[in-house]
Amino acid sequence: MTEADYEEHGAAQLRHGFDIGPMYVLEVTRSGTVRYEEWADQDFNTPLSPSKTMLSVSQTRALELLTRLTNGDLEYLRQQPWQIL
């Protein structure tokens, strides 16, 4: 991939939620930053908590976090060493 490709597609995002109810979002950037958000609704109108971030996350660790969200393991995600930036 070229540098332009990396700039255009700099992050992957996974959403886990329900038709009516909360939405949980993990975003992983190519530089190893992971952001976790919890929202009260599908429209991202009401945050349930501040956005949380981890820096310098390895690809293996990022995949683990994405897999945990896929499996709905929200308690595991909430207990991680997030920073509020």
Buried (B, 14 or more C-beta within 10 A) or exposed (E): EEEEEEEEEEEEEBBBBEEEEBBBBBBBBEEBBBBBBBBEBBEEEEEEEEBBBBEEBEEEBBEEBBEBBEEEBBEEBEEEEBEEE
